[in-house]
Amino acid sequence: MPLVEHGLLVELIDIAESEAMNEAYGLRIPVLRRTDTGAELDWPFDTGQVVTFLR
């Protein structure tokens, strides 16, 4: 995860135990979610898309 090496903070959340989260995210994982705006970026994505998403 090259962006983590440059200071990106990531929280991993296991959705297996939550039916609601599994239903919401099960077909889209991994999903990046911004804590400041709530915006989400679904897989597939590349480093360039992540950089744009974080701006």
Biopython code that builds the backbone (N, CA, C, O; Angstrom):
import numpy as np
from Bio.PDB.StructureBuilder import StructureBuilder

atoms = [
    (1, "MET", "N", (0.844, -1.180, 0.000)),
    (1, "MET", "CA", (0.000, 0.000, 0.000)),
    (1, "MET", "C", (0.887, 1.241, 0.000)),
    (1, "MET", "O", (1.199, 1.778, 1.063)),
    (2, "PRO", "N", (1.290, 1.695, -1.166)),
    (2, "PRO", "CA", (2.243, 2.804, -1.246)),
    (2, "PRO", "C", (1.759, 4.089, -0.590)),
    (2, "PRO", "O", (2.575, 4.832, -0.046)),
    (3, "LEU", "N", (0.476, 4.376, -0.621)),
    (3, "LEU", "CA", (0.001, 5.623, -0.016)),
    (3, "LEU", "C", (0.088, 5.582, 1.504)),
    (3, "LEU", "O", (0.295, 6.619, 2.134)),
    (4, "VAL", "N", (-0.065, 4.419, 2.098)),
    (4, "VAL", "CA", (0.081, 4.280, 3.545)),
    (4, "VAL", "C", (1.514, 4.601, 3.941)),
    (4, "VAL", "O", (1.751, 5.219, 4.978)),
    (5, "GLU", "N", (2.455, 4.188, 3.130)),
    (5, "GLU", "CA", (3.865, 4.482, 3.400)),
    (5, "GLU", "C", (4.140, 5.978, 3.371)),
    (5, "GLU", "O", (5.149, 6.431, 3.911)),
    (6, "HIS", "N", (3.247, 6.759, 2.741)),
    (6, "HIS", "CA", (3.407, 8.208, 2.658)),
    (6, "HIS", "C", (2.476, 8.949, 3.620)),
    (6, "HIS", "O", (2.256, 10.151, 3.467)),
    (7, "GLY", "N", (1.933, 8.244, 4.602)),
    (7, "GLY", "CA", (1.171, 8.902, 5.655)),
    (7, "GLY", "C", (-0.334, 8.781, 5.585)),
    (7, "GLY", "O", (-1.017, 9.332, 6.448)),
    (8, "LEU", "N", (-0.893, 8.085, 4.599)),
    (8, "LEU", "CA", (-2.338, 7.911, 4.538)),
    (8, "LEU", "C", (-2.774, 7.031, 5.702)),
    (8, "LEU", "O", (-2.239, 5.939, 5.891)),
    (9, "LEU", "N", (-3.737, 7.499, 6.476)),
    (9, "LEU", "CA", (-4.254, 6.721, 7.598)),
    (9, "LEU", "C", (-5.397, 5.840, 7.113)),
    (9, "LEU", "O", (-6.311, 6.316, 6.441)),
    (10, "VAL", "N", (-5.346, 4.567, 7.450)),
    (10, "VAL", "CA", (-6.337, 3.597, 6.993)),
    (10, "VAL", "C", (-6.881, 2.835, 8.193)),
    (10, "VAL", "O", (-6.123, 2.403, 9.061)),
    (11, "GLU", "N", (-8.197, 2.675, 8.233)),
    (11, "GLU", "CA", (-8.828, 1.846, 9.249)),
    (11, "GLU", "C", (-9.477, 0.663, 8.533)),
    (11, "GLU", "O", (-10.331, 0.850, 7.667)),
    (12, "LEU", "N", (-9.079, -0.528, 8.889)),
    (12, "LEU", "CA", (-9.663, -1.728, 8.295)),
    (12, "LEU", "C", (-10.873, -2.148, 9.117)),
    (12, "LEU", "O", (-10.799, -2.239, 10.342)),
    (13, "ILE", "N", (-11.982, -2.401, 8.439)),
    (13, "ILE", "CA", (-13.215, -2.810, 9.109)),
    (13, "ILE", "C", (-13.671, -4.127, 8.515)),
    (13, "ILE", "O", (-13.868, -4.235, 7.305)),
    (14, "ASP", "N", (-13.838, -5.133, 9.368)),
    (14, "ASP", "CA", (-14.316, -6.446, 8.946)),
    (14, "ASP", "C", (-15.844, -6.423, 8.940)),
    (14, "ASP", "O", (-16.470, -6.232, 9.982)),
    (15, "ILE", "N", (-16.434, -6.617, 7.773)),
    (15, "ILE", "CA", (-17.889, -6.542, 7.648)),
    (15, "ILE", "C", (-18.572, -7.900, 7.837)),
    (15, "ILE", "O", (-19.799, -7.985, 7.781)),
    (16, "ALA", "N", (-17.802, -8.947, 8.057)),
    (16, "ALA", "CA", (-18.350, -10.300, 8.106)),
    (16, "ALA", "C", (-19.373, -10.493, 9.221)),
    (16, "ALA", "O", (-20.305, -11.281, 9.065)),
    (17, "GLU", "N", (-19.220, -9.799, 10.326)),
    (17, "GLU", "CA", (-20.104, -9.997, 11.476)),
    (17, "GLU", "C", (-21.362, -9.123, 11.446)),
    (17, "GLU", "O", (-22.247, -9.287, 12.286)),
    (18, "SER", "N", (-21.448, -8.209, 10.498)),
    (18, "SER", "CA", (-22.572, -7.279, 10.438)),
    (18, "SER", "C", (-23.376, -7.517, 9.159)),
    (18, "SER", "O", (-22.882, -7.296, 8.054)),
    (19, "GLU", "N", (-24.598, -7.961, 9.322)),
    (19, "GLU", "CA", (-25.452, -8.201, 8.156)),
    (19, "GLU", "C", (-25.697, -6.911, 7.373)),
    (19, "GLU", "O", (-25.692, -6.914, 6.142)),
    (20, "ALA", "N", (-25.909, -5.812, 8.096)),
    (20, "ALA", "CA", (-26.167, -4.530, 7.431)),
    (20, "ALA", "C", (-24.954, -4.074, 6.626)),
    (20, "ALA", "O", (-25.096, -3.641, 5.483)),
    (21, "MET", "N", (-23.759, -4.167, 7.218)),
    (21, "MET", "CA", (-22.553, -3.747, 6.501)),
    (21, "MET", "C", (-22.250, -4.689, 5.348)),
    (21, "MET", "O", (-21.807, -4.242, 4.290)),
    (22, "ASN", "N", (-22.481, -5.982, 5.533)),
    (22, "ASN", "CA", (-22.256, -6.946, 4.470)),
    (22, "ASN", "C", (-23.184, -6.655, 3.298)),
    (22, "ASN", "O", (-22.778, -6.746, 2.140)),
    (23, "GLU", "N", (-24.421, -6.307, 3.598)),
    (23, "GLU", "CA", (-25.382, -5.981, 2.549)),
    (23, "GLU", "C", (-24.982, -4.693, 1.826)),
    (23, "GLU", "O", (-25.108, -4.605, 0.605)),
    (24, "ALA", "N", (-24.507, -3.709, 2.560)),
    (24, "ALA", "CA", (-24.150, -2.417, 1.973)),
    (24, "ALA", "C", (-22.852, -2.476, 1.171)),
    (24, "ALA", "O", (-22.731, -1.821, 0.136)),
    (25, "TYR", "N", (-21.877, -3.264, 1.647)),
    (25, "TYR", "CA", (-20.545, -3.227, 1.047)),
    (25, "TYR", "C", (-20.091, -4.536, 0.400)),
    (25, "TYR", "O", (-19.071, -4.550, -0.288)),
    (26, "GLY", "N", (-20.806, -5.611, 0.597)),
    (26, "GLY", "CA", (-20.360, -6.933, 0.182)),
    (26, "GLY", "C", (-19.907, -7.071, -1.254)),
    (26, "GLY", "O", (-18.947, -7.791, -1.526)),
    (27, "LEU", "N", (-20.567, -6.406, -2.177)),
    (27, "LEU", "CA", (-20.221, -6.521, -3.597)),
    (27, "LEU", "C", (-19.258, -5.435, -4.055)),
    (27, "LEU", "O", (-18.840, -5.437, -5.213)),
    (28, "ARG", "N", (-18.894, -4.498, -3.161)),
    (28, "ARG", "CA", (-18.072, -3.355, -3.565)),
    (28, "ARG", "C", (-16.687, -3.351, -2.907)),
    (28, "ARG", "O", (-15.887, -2.460, -3.191)),
    (29, "ILE", "N", (-16.388, -4.306, -2.052)),
    (29, "ILE", "CA", (-15.142, -4.240, -1.284)),
    (29, "ILE", "C", (-13.926, -4.558, -2.131)),
    (29, "ILE", "O", (-14.011, -5.376, -3.047)),
    (30, "PRO", "N", (-12.803, -3.933, -1.845)),
    (30, "PRO", "CA", (-12.639, -2.955, -0.771)),
    (30, "PRO", "C", (-13.220, -1.597, -1.154)),
    (30, "PRO", "O", (-13.270, -1.235, -2.329)),
    (31, "VAL", "N", (-13.651, -0.866, -0.152)),
    (31, "VAL", "CA", (-14.221, 0.470, -0.323)),
    (31, "VAL", "C", (-13.401, 1.440, 0.523)),
    (31, "VAL", "O", (-13.115, 1.172, 1.690)),
    (32, "LEU", "N", (-13.029, 2.561, -0.072)),
    (32, "LEU", "CA", (-12.401, 3.637, 0.688)),
    (32, "LEU", "C", (-13.476, 4.648, 1.031)),
    (32, "LEU", "O", (-14.267, 5.034, 0.170)),
    (33, "ARG", "N", (-13.513, 5.081, 2.293)),
    (33, "ARG", "CA", (-14.513, 6.060, 2.728)),
    (33, "ARG", "C", (-13.800, 7.207, 3.415)),
    (33, "ARG", "O", (-13.003, 6.995, 4.329)),
    (34, "ARG", "N", (-14.088, 8.418, 2.974)),
    (34, "ARG", "CA", (-13.509, 9.611, 3.598)),
    (34, "ARG", "C", (-14.271, 9.920, 4.876)),
    (34, "ARG", "O", (-15.501, 9.949, 4.877)),
    (35, "THR", "N", (-13.553, 10.149, 5.956)),
    (35, "THR", "CA", (-14.216, 10.474, 7.218)),
    (35, "THR", "C", (-14.706, 11.915, 7.246)),
    (35, "THR", "O", (-15.624, 12.234, 8.002)),
    (36, "ASP", "N", (-14.116, 12.789, 6.441)),
    (36, "ASP", "CA", (-14.522, 14.193, 6.454)),
    (36, "ASP", "C", (-15.784, 14.453, 5.644)),
    (36, "ASP", "O", (-16.592, 15.299, 6.029)),
    (37, "THR", "N", (-15.976, 13.753, 4.538)),
    (37, "THR", "CA", (-17.125, 14.009, 3.664)),
    (37, "THR", "C", (-18.096, 12.833, 3.569)),
    (37, "THR", "O", (-19.249, 13.010, 3.176)),
    (38, "GLY", "N", (-17.638, 11.642, 3.926)),
    (38, "GLY", "CA", (-18.463, 10.446, 3.778)),
    (38, "GLY", "C", (-18.435, 9.875, 2.371)),
    (38, "GLY", "O", (-19.076, 8.858, 2.106)),
    (39, "ALA", "N", (-17.699, 10.515, 1.459)),
    (39, "ALA", "CA", (-17.612, 10.026, 0.078)),
    (39, "ALA", "C", (-16.933, 8.662, 0.057)),
    (39, "ALA", "O", (-16.049, 8.383, 0.867)),
    (40, "GLU", "N", (-17.355, 7.822, -0.871)),
    (40, "GLU", "CA", (-16.814, 6.462, -0.971)),
    (40, "GLU", "C", (-16.270, 6.197, -2.366)),
    (40, "GLU", "O", (-16.807, 6.680, -3.362)),
    (41, "LEU", "N", (-15.196, 5.423, -2.418)),
    (41, "LEU", "CA", (-14.586, 4.992, -3.671)),
    (41, "LEU", "C", (-14.574, 3.466, -3.662)),
    (41, "LEU", "O", (-13.894, 2.848, -2.843)),
    (42, "ASP", "N", (-15.331, 2.866, -4.578)),
    (42, "ASP", "CA", (-15.455, 1.407, -4.657)),
    (42, "ASP", "C", (-14.357, 0.817, -5.531)),
    (42, "ASP", "O", (-13.842, 1.485, -6.428)),
    (43, "TRP", "N", (-14.002, -0.434, -5.267)),
    (43, "TRP", "CA", (-13.084, -1.198, -6.089)),
    (43, "TRP", "C", (-13.733, -1.435, -7.435)),
    (43, "TRP", "O", (-14.947, -1.633, -7.462)),
    (44, "PRO", "N", (-13.048, -1.431, -8.521)),
    (44, "PRO", "CA", (-11.598, -1.340, -8.661)),
    (44, "PRO", "C", (-11.127, 0.114, -8.733)),
    (44, "PRO", "O", (-11.798, 0.964, -9.318)),
    (45, "PHE", "N", (-9.983, 0.385, -8.140)),
    (45, "PHE", "CA", (-9.361, 1.699, -8.231)),
    (45, "PHE", "C", (-7.856, 1.525, -8.255)),
    (45, "PHE", "O", (-7.318, 0.513, -7.804)),
    (46, "ASP", "N", (-7.182, 2.546, -8.798)),
    (46, "ASP", "CA", (-5.719, 2.517, -8.829)),
    (46, "ASP", "C", (-5.188, 3.684, -7.997)),
    (46, "ASP", "O", (-5.969, 4.476, -7.470)),
    (47, "THR", "N", (-3.889, 3.790, -7.881)),
    (47, "THR", "CA", (-3.282, 4.820, -7.051)),
    (47, "THR", "C", (-3.687, 6.219, -7.500)),
    (47, "THR", "O", (-3.962, 7.082, -6.667)),
    (48, "GLY", "N", (-3.724, 6.449, -8.805)),
    (48, "GLY", "CA", (-4.118, 7.756, -9.318)),
    (48, "GLY", "C", (-5.535, 8.132, -8.919)),
    (48, "GLY", "O", (-5.797, 9.282, -8.568)),
    (49, "GLN", "N", (-6.448, 7.173, -8.969)),
    (49, "GLN", "CA", (-7.828, 7.437, -8.571)),
    (49, "GLN", "C", (-7.922, 7.726, -7.077)),
    (49, "GLN", "O", (-8.723, 8.563, -6.659)),
    (50, "VAL", "N", (-7.120, 7.050, -6.278)),
    (50, "VAL", "CA", (-7.111, 7.302, -4.833)),
    (50, "VAL", "C", (-6.591, 8.705, -4.556)),
    (50, "VAL", "O", (-7.159, 9.424, -3.734)),
    (51, "VAL", "N", (-5.528, 9.099, -5.225)),
    (51, "VAL", "CA", (-4.992, 10.449, -5.046)),
    (51, "VAL", "C", (-6.037, 11.497, -5.401)),
    (51, "VAL", "O", (-6.216, 12.460, -4.656)),
    (52, "THR", "N", (-6.725, 11.331, -6.514)),
    (52, "THR", "CA", (-7.792, 12.254, -6.917)),
    (52, "THR", "C", (-8.911, 12.256, -5.893)),
    (52, "THR", "O", (-9.422, 13.322, -5.551)),
    (53, "PHE", "N", (-9.300, 11.110, -5.401)),
    (53, "PHE", "CA", (-10.368, 10.970, -4.410)),
    (53, "PHE", "C", (-10.023, 11.721, -3.119)),
    (53, "PHE", "O", (-10.907, 12.268, -2.460)),
    (54, "LEU", "N", (-8.759, 11.744, -2.770)),
    (54, "LEU", "CA", (-8.344, 12.372, -1.514)),
    (54, "LEU", "C", (-8.150, 13.877, -1.618)),
    (54, "LEU", "O", (-7.959, 14.537, -0.598)),
    (55, "ARG", "N", (-8.194, 14.426, -2.800)),
    (55, "ARG", "CA", (-8.012, 15.889, -2.962)),
    (55, "ARG", "C", (-9.244, 16.651, -2.596)),
    (55, "ARG", "O", (-9.258, 17.879, -2.676)),
]
sb = StructureBuilder()
sb.init_structure("model")
sb.init_model(0)
sb.init_chain("A")
sb.init_seg("    ")
for serial, (resi, resn, name, xyz) in enumerate(atoms, 1):
    if name == "N":
        sb.init_residue(resn, " ", resi, " ")
    sb.init_atom(name, np.array(xyz, "f"), 0.0, 1.0, " ", f" {name:<3s}", serial, name[0])
structure = sb.get_structure()
